[in-house]
Amino acid sequence: MIWRSYARTHVGMKRSLNEDSFLTDDDLGLYLVADGMGGHAAGEIASSEAVSTAHGMVKQASASLRKIGSDGSPDEQQIRGAVRLLESAIQNATYMVFTLAELDRDKSGMGTTITGMLFAGDVGITGQVGDSRIYQIRDGQVSQLTEDHTLIAWQLREGIITEEEALRSPHKNVITRAVGNRDYVQVDTTVVPLARGDRYLLCSDGLHGYLAGPEIPEIVALGGDAAVDTFIDLANSRGGKDNITAVLVEID
């Protein structure tokens, strides 16, 4: 399989600083989106450091990654190793951001979401902390692969509030899991079988907060840069209250 990526980030219509960061590495098969939080530009630093640290750790294992599935579909041990690699990379990023905040009082409390996808042979591994998202678009249908780590998502799962109440909730931006506010974070991981023709959209909440699921396949069908530009323009046209990042990965 061959994968190609297209990406764009935008400050949006209301913010003066873009605290989102992203990484696309087609050679490595690694894609990351991070949405920083914290004043005095600390969110920008948190997201940038998290992406850089996670990328660096996965890159160190590039030789091992290239062997996965080189003689057929990856075996269970290889897949487990790739899952542990992505999880460890995010944990390493967590420790790095936490340490930087401990060393600089001005950056105290900074943190970031991080959502990643690592391709290994004919499977993709997702890693999730926070409320950025990964969508799979296959045969014209869209599926959300990640779960938001937010107070609202938890309340919905527990049946505490309804979908209608969630739309009116004042707690929409309350994140229950983030990189950097502690030296450890629980990382959700999943393994996804890949297929030719698949498309994967990684995005910050500045985009998915303005999207309806059925719109995604139609925009993705534009392909490449045109699709990514359309996602950014759509979010801005609907308010652009937050920073916006979109990463589109096409598999052929």
PAGUDO-137762 format. One record per residue (C-alpha): residue number from 1; x, z, y. Coordinates in nm, 3 decimals, decimal comma, always signed. Layout:
N
+-----+---------+---------+---------+
! pos !      px !      pz !      py !
+-----+---------+---------+---------+
! NUM !       X !       Z !       Y !
...
+-----+---------+---------+---------+
// end
This chain:
252
+-----+---------+---------+---------+
! pos !      px !      pz !      py !
+-----+---------+---------+---------+
!   1 !  +0,000 !  +0,000 !  +0,000 !
!   2 !  +0,106 !  -0,066 !  +0,358 !
!   3 !  -0,002 !  +0,157 !  +0,644 !
!   4 !  +0,015 !  +0,087 !  +1,015 !
!   5 !  -0,074 !  +0,322 !  +1,298 !
!   6 !  -0,197 !  +0,290 !  +1,654 !
!   7 !  -0,220 !  +0,580 !  +1,896 !
!   8 !  -0,300 !  +0,673 !  +2,252 !
!   9 !  -0,341 !  +0,994 !  +2,448 !
!  10 !  -0,502 !  +1,040 !  +2,790 !
!  11 !  -0,530 !  +1,334 !  +3,028 !
!  12 !  -0,905 !  +1,275 !  +3,069 !
!  13 !  -1,110 !  +1,284 !  +3,388 !
!  14 !  -1,103 !  +1,656 !  +3,472 !
!  15 !  -0,760 !  +1,792 !  +3,375 !
!  16 !  -0,432 !  +1,756 !  +3,567 !
!  17 !  -0,209 !  +1,815 !  +3,263 !
!  18 !  -0,220 !  +1,663 !  +2,917 !
!  19 !  -0,162 !  +1,939 !  +2,661 !
!  20 !  -0,222 !  +1,711 !  +2,360 !
!  21 !  +0,070 !  +1,581 !  +2,152 !
!  22 !  +0,081 !  +1,340 !  +1,861 !
!  23 !  +0,324 !  +1,190 !  +1,612 !
!  24 !  +0,307 !  +0,862 !  +1,421 !
!  25 !  +0,580 !  +0,779 !  +1,168 !
!  26 !  +0,481 !  +0,482 !  +0,954 !
!  27 !  +0,812 !  +0,488 !  +0,764 !
!  28 !  +0,758 !  +0,849 !  +0,664 !
!  29 !  +0,379 !  +0,820 !  +0,631 !
!  30 !  +0,323 !  +1,122 !  +0,855 !
!  31 !  +0,065 !  +1,151 !  +1,133 !
!  32 !  -0,001 !  +1,457 !  +1,351 !
!  33 !  -0,232 !  +1,552 !  +1,637 !
!  34 !  -0,197 !  +1,880 !  +1,825 !
!  35 !  -0,414 !  +2,018 !  +2,106 !
!  36 !  -0,231 !  +2,288 !  +2,300 !
!  37 !  -0,373 !  +2,588 !  +2,479 !
!  38 !  -0,226 !  +2,835 !  +2,728 !
!  39 !  -0,160 !  +2,840 !  +3,101 !
!  40 !  +0,149 !  +2,745 !  +3,301 !
!  41 !  +0,209 !  +2,430 !  +3,092 !
!  42 !  +0,250 !  +2,652 !  +2,783 !
!  43 !  -0,011 !  +2,452 !  +2,590 !
!  44 !  +0,187 !  +2,136 !  +2,643 !
!  45 !  +0,500 !  +2,310 !  +2,512 !
!  46 !  +0,316 !  +2,457 !  +2,213 !
!  47 !  +0,172 !  +2,125 !  +2,099 !
!  48 !  +0,497 !  +1,936 !  +2,156 !
!  49 !  +0,709 !  +2,192 !  +1,972 !
!  50 !  +0,463 !  +2,215 !  +1,684 !
!  51 !  +0,460 !  +1,839 !  +1,631 !
!  52 !  +0,838 !  +1,810 !  +1,664 !
!  53 !  +0,907 !  +2,099 !  +1,426 !
!  54 !  +0,663 !  +1,978 !  +1,159 !
!  55 !  +0,799 !  +1,624 !  +1,182 !
!  56 !  +1,156 !  +1,745 !  +1,147 !
!  57 !  +1,085 !  +1,940 !  +0,832 !
!  58 !  +0,899 !  +1,657 !  +0,660 !
!  59 !  +1,172 !  +1,412 !  +0,763 !
!  60 !  +1,430 !  +1,624 !  +0,583 !
!  61 !  +1,240 !  +1,556 !  +0,261 !
!  62 !  +1,207 !  +1,180 !  +0,320 !
!  63 !  +1,420 !  +1,089 !  +0,018 !
!  64 !  +1,195 !  +1,291 !  -0,212 !
!  65 !  +0,881 !  +1,147 !  -0,053 !
!  66 !  +0,996 !  +0,791 !  -0,119 !
!  67 !  +1,020 !  +0,869 !  -0,490 !
!  68 !  +0,657 !  +0,981 !  -0,512 !
!  69 !  +0,458 !  +0,714 !  -0,690 !
!  70 !  +0,755 !  +0,473 !  -0,695 !
!  71 !  +0,693 !  +0,403 !  -1,065 !
!  72 !  +0,314 !  +0,428 !  -1,056 !
!  73 !  +0,061 !  +0,683 !  -0,939 !
!  74 !  +0,216 !  +1,018 !  -0,843 !
!  75 !  +0,191 !  +1,290 !  -1,106 !
!  76 !  +0,040 !  +1,632 !  -1,047 !
!  77 !  +0,375 !  +1,798 !  -0,984 !
!  78 !  +0,469 !  +1,540 !  -0,720 !
!  79 !  +0,134 !  +1,584 !  -0,544 !
!  80 !  +0,169 !  +1,963 !  -0,544 !
!  81 !  +0,514 !  +1,923 !  -0,394 !
!  82 !  +0,382 !  +1,700 !  -0,115 !
!  83 !  +0,102 !  +1,948 !  -0,041 !
!  84 !  +0,352 !  +2,233 !  -0,020 !
!  85 !  +0,575 !  +2,024 !  +0,207 !
!  86 !  +0,301 !  +1,957 !  +0,462 !
!  87 !  +0,179 !  +2,317 !  +0,447 !
!  88 !  +0,535 !  +2,449 !  +0,492 !
!  89 !  +0,596 !  +2,213 !  +0,783 !
!  90 !  +0,290 !  +2,351 !  +0,964 !
!  91 !  +0,394 !  +2,709 !  +0,882 !
!  92 !  +0,739 !  +2,634 !  +1,021 !
!  93 !  +0,578 !  +2,501 !  +1,338 !
!  94 !  +0,370 !  +2,817 !  +1,360 !
!  95 !  +0,675 !  +3,039 !  +1,344 !
!  96 !  +0,857 !  +2,828 !  +1,602 !
!  97 !  +0,574 !  +2,840 !  +1,857 !
!  98 !  +0,521 !  +3,213 !  +1,799 !
!  99 !  +0,893 !  +3,282 !  +1,849 !
! 100 !  +0,908 !  +3,080 !  +2,172 !
! 101 !  +0,614 !  +3,277 !  +2,308 !
! 102 !  +0,780 !  +3,605 !  +2,211 !
! 103 !  +1,099 !  +3,507 !  +2,394 !
! 104 !  +0,929 !  +3,397 !  +2,716 !
! 105 !  +0,666 !  +3,625 !  +2,869 !
! 106 !  +0,525 !  +3,335 !  +3,074 !
! 107 !  +0,433 !  +3,163 !  +2,748 !
! 108 !  +0,273 !  +3,466 !  +2,587 !
! 109 !  -0,046 !  +3,370 !  +2,406 !
! 110 !  +0,027 !  +2,999 !  +2,392 !
! 111 !  -0,087 !  +2,813 !  +2,084 !
! 112 !  -0,207 !  +2,482 !  +1,953 !
! 113 !  -0,425 !  +2,320 !  +1,694 !
! 114 !  -0,249 !  +2,091 !  +1,451 !
! 115 !  -0,404 !  +1,835 !  +1,221 !
! 116 !  -0,184 !  +1,625 !  +0,997 !
! 117 !  -0,196 !  +1,363 !  +0,726 !
! 118 !  +0,091 !  +1,277 !  +0,492 !
! 119 !  +0,078 !  +0,969 !  +0,268 !
! 120 !  +0,252 !  +0,997 !  -0,068 !
! 121 !  +0,213 !  +0,707 !  -0,309 !
! 122 !  -0,158 !  +0,636 !  -0,343 !
! 123 !  -0,281 !  +0,972 !  -0,212 !
! 124 !  -0,307 !  +1,128 !  +0,132 !
! 125 !  -0,263 !  +1,498 !  +0,200 !
! 126 !  -0,440 !  +1,657 !  +0,497 !
! 127 !  -0,328 !  +1,975 !  +0,670 !
! 128 !  -0,561 !  +2,153 !  +0,911 !
! 129 !  -0,539 !  +2,438 !  +1,162 !
! 130 !  -0,790 !  +2,445 !  +1,448 !
! 131 !  -1,052 !  +2,195 !  +1,559 !
! 132 !  -0,884 !  +1,858 !  +1,581 !
! 133 !  -1,020 !  +1,631 !  +1,308 !
! 134 !  -0,950 !  +1,362 !  +1,051 !
! 135 !  -1,215 !  +1,104 !  +0,965 !
! 136 !  -1,202 !  +0,860 !  +0,675 !
! 137 !  -1,369 !  +0,523 !  +0,724 !
! 138 !  -1,424 !  +0,339 !  +0,395 !
! 139 !  -1,660 !  +0,049 !  +0,329 !
! 140 !  -1,828 !  +0,100 !  +0,664 !
! 141 !  -1,902 !  +0,467 !  +0,597 !
! 142 !  -1,743 !  +0,761 !  +0,778 !
! 143 !  -1,657 !  +1,101 !  +0,629 !
! 144 !  -1,507 !  +1,401 !  +0,806 !
! 145 !  -1,216 !  +1,523 !  +0,591 !
! 146 !  -1,132 !  +1,840 !  +0,783 !
! 147 !  -1,326 !  +2,152 !  +0,869 !
! 148 !  -1,326 !  +2,292 !  +1,222 !
! 149 !  -1,181 !  +2,641 !  +1,256 !
! 150 !  -1,419 !  +2,748 !  +1,530 !
! 151 !  -1,664 !  +3,033 !  +1,578 !
! 152 !  -1,956 !  +2,789 !  +1,588 !
! 153 !  -1,853 !  +2,622 !  +1,261 !
! 154 !  -1,830 !  +2,963 !  +1,094 !
! 155 !  -2,170 !  +3,068 !  +1,231 !
! 156 !  -2,325 !  +2,745 !  +1,100 !
! 157 !  -2,171 !  +2,791 !  +0,755 !
! 158 !  -2,298 !  +3,148 !  +0,736 !
! 159 !  -2,646 !  +3,048 !  +0,854 !
! 160 !  -2,621 !  +3,271 !  +1,163 !
! 161 !  -2,722 !  +2,990 !  +1,399 !
! 162 !  -2,898 !  +2,657 !  +1,362 !
! 163 !  -2,765 !  +2,312 !  +1,456 !
! 164 !  -2,987 !  +2,318 !  +1,764 !
! 165 !  -2,856 !  +2,660 !  +1,868 !
! 166 !  -2,501 !  +2,541 !  +1,816 !
! 167 !  -2,552 !  +2,265 !  +2,072 !
! 168 !  -2,646 !  +2,525 !  +2,334 !
! 169 !  -2,390 !  +2,788 !  +2,234 !
! 170 !  -2,154 !  +2,917 !  +2,507 !
! 171 !  -1,884 !  +2,965 !  +2,240 !
! 172 !  -1,806 !  +2,599 !  +2,173 !
! 173 !  -1,437 !  +2,636 !  +2,253 !
! 174 !  -1,368 !  +2,955 !  +2,058 !
! 175 !  -1,107 !  +2,872 !  +1,792 !
! 176 !  -1,069 !  +3,107 !  +1,496 !
! 177 !  -0,737 !  +2,969 !  +1,369 !
! 178 !  -0,442 !  +2,831 !  +1,567 !
! 179 !  -0,069 !  +2,772 !  +1,548 !
! 180 !  +0,145 !  +3,016 !  +1,743 !
! 181 !  -0,061 !  +3,327 !  +1,819 !
! 182 !  +0,087 !  +3,488 !  +1,508 !
! 183 !  +0,391 !  +3,414 !  +1,294 !
! 184 !  +0,172 !  +3,296 !  +1,004 !
! 185 !  -0,146 !  +3,094 !  +0,975 !
! 186 !  -0,362 !  +2,985 !  +0,684 !
! 187 !  -0,341 !  +2,606 !  +0,646 !
! 188 !  -0,628 !  +2,416 !  +0,484 !
! 189 !  -0,505 !  +2,126 !  +0,268 !
! 190 !  -0,684 !  +1,856 !  +0,072 !
! 191 !  -0,573 !  +1,563 !  -0,141 !
! 192 !  -0,749 !  +1,231 !  -0,080 !
! 193 !  -0,716 !  +0,921 !  -0,302 !
! 194 !  -0,625 !  +0,619 !  -0,087 !
! 195 !  -0,770 !  +0,269 !  -0,114 !
! 196 !  -0,681 !  -0,061 !  +0,048 !
! 197 !  -0,900 !  -0,114 !  +0,350 !
! 198 !  -0,921 !  +0,257 !  +0,430 !
! 199 !  -0,899 !  +0,364 !  +0,793 !
! 200 !  -0,815 !  +0,717 !  +0,905 !
! 201 !  -0,885 !  +0,853 !  +1,253 !
! 202 !  -0,703 !  +1,167 !  +1,367 !
! 203 !  -0,828 !  +1,299 !  +1,701 !
! 204 !  -0,844 !  +1,599 !  +1,930 !
! 205 !  -1,176 !  +1,755 !  +2,027 !
! 206 !  -1,156 !  +1,573 !  +2,359 !
! 207 !  -1,260 !  +1,267 !  +2,160 !
! 208 !  -1,475 !  +1,389 !  +1,872 !
! 209 !  -1,678 !  +1,606 !  +2,108 !
! 210 !  -1,819 !  +1,286 !  +2,256 !
! 211 !  -1,860 !  +1,090 !  +1,932 !
! 212 !  -2,154 !  +1,045 !  +1,701 !
! 213 !  -2,052 !  +0,977 !  +1,341 !
! 214 !  -2,224 !  +0,637 !  +1,309 !
! 215 !  -2,031 !  +0,507 !  +1,612 !
! 216 !  -1,693 !  +0,553 !  +1,448 !
! 217 !  -1,695 !  +0,266 !  +1,190 !
! 218 !  -1,815 !  +0,019 !  +1,451 !
! 219 !  -1,529 !  +0,105 !  +1,687 !
! 220 !  -1,270 !  +0,120 !  +1,408 !
! 221 !  -1,376 !  -0,232 !  +1,305 !
! 222 !  -1,228 !  -0,357 !  +1,633 !
! 223 !  -0,892 !  -0,283 !  +1,478 !
! 224 !  -0,559 !  -0,151 !  +1,603 !
! 225 !  -0,498 !  -0,097 !  +1,972 !
! 226 !  -0,843 !  -0,230 !  +2,066 !
! 227 !  -1,009 !  +0,044 !  +1,861 !
! 228 !  -0,787 !  +0,321 !  +1,998 !
! 229 !  -0,838 !  +0,203 !  +2,358 !
! 230 !  -1,214 !  +0,192 !  +2,305 !
! 231 !  -1,219 !  +0,549 !  +2,174 !
! 232 !  -1,031 !  +0,673 !  +2,481 !
! 233 !  -1,247 !  +0,476 !  +2,722 !
! 234 !  -1,566 !  +0,598 !  +2,556 !
! 235 !  -1,465 !  +0,966 !  +2,588 !
! 236 !  -1,375 !  +0,917 !  +2,953 !
! 237 !  -1,698 !  +0,732 !  +3,026 !
! 238 !  -1,897 !  +1,023 !  +2,879 !
! 239 !  -1,727 !  +1,285 !  +3,092 !
! 240 !  -1,365 !  +1,313 !  +2,984 !
! 241 !  -1,369 !  +1,690 !  +3,033 !
! 242 !  -1,069 !  +1,745 !  +2,806 !
! 243 !  -0,748 !  +1,571 !  +2,708 !
! 244 !  -0,813 !  +1,288 !  +2,461 !
! 245 !  -0,596 !  +1,177 !  +2,170 !
! 246 !  -0,671 !  +0,918 !  +1,904 !
! 247 !  -0,449 !  +0,810 !  +1,614 !
! 248 !  -0,576 !  +0,532 !  +1,389 !
! 249 !  -0,408 !  +0,456 !  +1,056 !
! 250 !  -0,497 !  +0,133 !  +0,875 !
! 251 !  -0,417 !  +0,084 !  +0,506 !
! 252 !  -0,387 !  -0,261 !  +0,352 !
+-----+---------+---------+---------+
// end
